[in-house]
Amino acid sequence: MADIDCNLILVARTVDKLRELKQRLTMSKAKIDIYAADLRDQEQIDEFIKYIQNLPVDIFINNAGKSICRPVMQSLDRQHDFERTIKLNYLTPVQLCLALIPKLQQSKGHIINVSAVNVLFAPAVNWSAYQASKTAFDQWLRSAMPELQNRQIKVSTAYLPLVKTRMIEPTKAYQNLPALQPKQAATIISYLLQTQKRQYKPWWAMIVQLAGVLFNGIWFKLNCYYIKRK
C-alpha cells in the first residue's frame, strides 16, 4: 500500500523495526506514521486509541496475534497463557473496532481481519487457547457484520493457512510444512482491499470443513489416539 497516495499508520511492538521500515519506505508515495505499542497492555491500547481519535480512518487491518501450542495438562498453573491469548486475539481487536466504528461509518470504511484457517475446522488437541481466542473474534465480527454493513462499513476476513513468520517457529511440527511467505499473505490482504469480498480462504478449506462434519467422531478418536501415543 506504500506505492499509492495514502497515509499508513503502522503499529507494532518493536520501535526499532518500525523505524527501519519507515526508513525503507521514505521514497514511497504514502505518508508513513509509526506507533510502537504492545497490544496486550491495556494502558498502551488506551493511549493508542487516544492517538487515533483525531485522525480520519478508512481501513482497519487487524493483524496482531499470539499463537500457543500447549496441552491443557501442562497449563494447569498457566492461567496467564489463556489470558494473554484471549486479550490479543479477541478482546483487543474488539476494543479497537468499537473505537473505530464511528470513524469507519463516516468514511464508509473497511475492516479486514487476518484470521487463521483452522478456526473453520474441528478443534485440535493442544490448541485450546489459540483456537478458542481466534474463533471468538471471528464469531464476534461475523455477528457484527450485518450491523456494520447496514452502516456502510465493509468487512472482510482472510482465513490464512500457515505463514512463515516468527509466530510459527516454536511449533516443531510446522517446521517442515508448506507455508505462505509474508508477501503472499500481504497480496491476499490487498486482494480483499480491492475486491471488498467478505472472505478469502484456501481452495482446500471447504474439503477439510466438510470432512470435519462428516468424520467428526473419527477426528475425535484420532486426537485421543495421538494423546495416548504422546
C-alpha positions in Angstrom: 0.0 0.0 0.0 3.0 2.3 0.3 3.0 2.6 -3.5 -0.2 4.6 -3.5 -1.1 8.0 -2.2 -2.3 7.2 1.3 -1.5 7.6 5.0 -0.3 4.4 6.6 -0.3 4.1 10.4 1.9 1.1 11.2 1.5 -0.3 14.7 3.8 -2.9 16.2 5.8 -3.6 19.4 9.3 -3.0 18.3 10.1 0.6 17.7 13.5 -0.1 16.0 11.9 -2.3 13.4 9.2 0.3 12.8 11.8 3.0 12.3 13.7 0.7 9.9 10.5 0.0 7.9 9.7 3.7 7.8 13.2 4.5 6.5 12.8 1.8 3.8 9.6 3.4 2.6 10.9 7.0 2.7 10.7 7.3 -1.1 7.2 5.8 -1.4 4.1 7.7 -2.3 2.5 7.0 1.1 2.9 9.1 4.2 4.2 6.7 6.9 3.4 7.1 10.5 4.6 4.6 13.1 3.3 3.8 16.6 5.0 1.4 19.0 2.6 -0.4 21.3 2.2 -3.8 22.9 -1.5 -4.5 22.2 -1.6 -6.9 25.2 -1.2 -4.0 27.5 -4.4 -2.1 28.4 -2.7 1.2 29.1 -0.9 1.1 25.8 -4.1 0.3 24.0 -5.9 3.2 25.6 -3.0 5.6 24.6 -3.2 4.3 21.0 -7.0 4.9 20.9 -6.4 8.5 22.1 -3.8 8.9 19.4 -6.1 7.9 16.6 -9.1 9.9 17.9 -8.2 13.0 15.9 -7.3 11.1 12.7 -9.5 10.0 9.8 -9.6 6.3 9.4 -10.7 4.5 6.2 -9.3 1.0 6.7 -8.5 -1.1 9.8 -6.4 -4.2 9.2 -6.3 -6.4 12.3 -3.1 -8.5 12.1 -1.7 -8.7 15.6 -1.9 -12.2 17.0 -0.5 -14.6 19.6 -0.1 -18.4 18.9 0.4 -21.0 21.6 0.5 -24.8 21.3 0.4 -26.5 24.7 -1.6 -29.3 26.3 -4.1 -28.4 28.9 -2.4 -30.8 31.4 0.7 -28.7 31.1 -1.3 -25.5 31.6 -2.8 -26.1 35.0 -0.7 -23.4 36.6 -0.5 -21.2 33.5 -3.7 -19.2 33.6 -1.8 -16.3 32.1 -1.4 -18.2 28.8 -5.1 -18.1 28.3 -5.4 -14.5 29.5 -2.7 -13.2 27.2 -4.0 -15.1 24.2 -7.6 -14.1 24.6 -6.5 -10.5 25.2 -4.6 -10.1 22.0 -6.6 -12.3 19.7 -10.1 -11.3 20.8 -10.5 -8.5 23.4 -8.1 -6.0 21.8 -9.5 -6.2 18.3 -13.0 -5.8 19.7 -11.9 -2.7 21.6 -10.2 -1.2 18.6 -13.3 -1.9 16.4 -15.6 -0.3 19.0 -13.3 2.8 19.0 -13.0 2.9 15.2 -16.6 2.1 14.1 -17.8 5.8 14.3 -14.8 6.9 12.1 -15.3 4.0 9.6 -19.0 4.9 9.4 -18.1 8.4 8.4 -15.6 7.2 5.7 -17.7 4.2 4.6 -14.6 2.3 5.5 -13.4 -1.3 5.6 -12.4 -3.7 8.4 -10.0 -6.6 7.4 -9.4 -9.3 9.9 -6.4 -11.5 9.4 -7.6 -14.8 10.8 -6.5 -18.4 10.7 -8.0 -21.1 8.5 -8.1 -23.5 11.5 -11.0 -21.5 13.1 -13.2 -23.0 10.4 -12.1 -26.6 11.2 -12.9 -29.1 14.0 -11.0 -28.4 17.3 -7.4 -29.8 17.5 -5.7 -31.1 20.6 -3.1 -28.8 22.2 -4.5 -25.7 20.5 -7.3 -24.8 23.0 -6.0 -21.3 23.9 -5.2 -20.2 20.4 -8.2 -21.8 18.6 -10.7 -20.5 21.1 -9.4 -17.0 21.0 -9.2 -16.7 17.2 -12.6 -18.3 16.9 -14.0 -15.8 19.4 -13.1 -12.7 17.4 -14.2 -14.4 14.1 -17.6 -15.1 15.6 -17.9 -11.6 17.0 -17.0 -10.0 13.7 -19.4 -12.2 11.7 -22.2 -11.5 14.2 -21.5 -7.7 13.9 -21.2 -7.8 10.1 -24.9 -7.2 9.2 -25.0 -4.2 11.5 -21.7 -2.8 10.1 -22.7 -3.3 6.5 -26.0 -1.6 7.3 -23.8 1.4 8.3 -21.9 1.0 5.0 -18.8 -0.4 6.7 -17.3 -3.3 4.7 -15.9 -6.4 6.5 -13.5 -8.9 5.1 -11.7 -11.9 6.7 -8.6 -13.6 5.4 -8.6 -17.2 6.7 -4.9 -17.8 6.1 -3.0 -21.1 6.3 0.4 -21.2 7.8 2.5 -18.1 7.1 6.3 -18.3 7.6 6.8 -15.8 10.4 8.3 -15.9 13.9 5.0 -16.9 15.3 5.1 -20.4 14.0 8.8 -21.1 14.7 8.3 -22.5 18.3 6.0 -25.2 16.9 8.3 -28.0 15.7 5.5 -29.8 13.7 5.3 -26.7 11.5 9.0 -26.5 10.5 8.7 -28.8 7.5 5.1 -28.0 6.5 4.4 -25.7 3.5 3.7 -22.1 4.4 2.9 -18.9 2.7 5.6 -16.2 2.5 4.7 -12.9 4.2 4.5 -11.2 0.8 1.9 -13.8 -0.3 -0.2 -13.1 2.7 0.1 -9.3 2.0 -1.1 -10.0 -1.5 -4.2 -11.7 -0.2 -4.9 -8.7 2.1 -4.5 -6.4 -0.9 -6.9 -8.6 -2.9 -9.6 -8.2 -0.2 -9.0 -4.5 -0.1 -9.5 -4.2 -3.9 -12.4 -6.6 -4.3 -14.1 -6.0 -0.9 -15.1 -9.6 -0.8 -16.3 -11.0 2.5 -13.6 -13.6 2.8 -10.6 -15.4 1.5 -9.8 -19.0 2.3 -7.7 -21.6 0.5 -9.4 -23.7 -2.1 -8.9 -26.9 0.0 -10.5 -25.4 3.2 -14.0 -26.4 2.1 -12.9 -30.0 1.7 -11.5 -30.0 5.3 -14.6 -28.3 6.6 -16.8 -31.0 5.0 -14.6 -33.8 6.3 -14.8 -32.3 9.8 -18.6 -32.5 9.7 -18.8 -36.0 8.1 -16.0 -37.6 10.2 -16.2 -35.6 13.4 -16.2 -38.8 15.5 -13.2 -40.2 13.7 -11.3 -36.9 14.2 -12.0 -37.0 17.9 -10.7 -40.6 18.2 -7.6 -39.6 16.2 -6.9 -36.8 18.7 -7.4 -39.3 21.6 -5.0 -41.8 19.9 -2.4 -39.0 19.4 -2.5 -38.1 23.1 -2.1 -41.8 24.2 0.9 -42.1 21.8 2.5 -39.0 23.2 
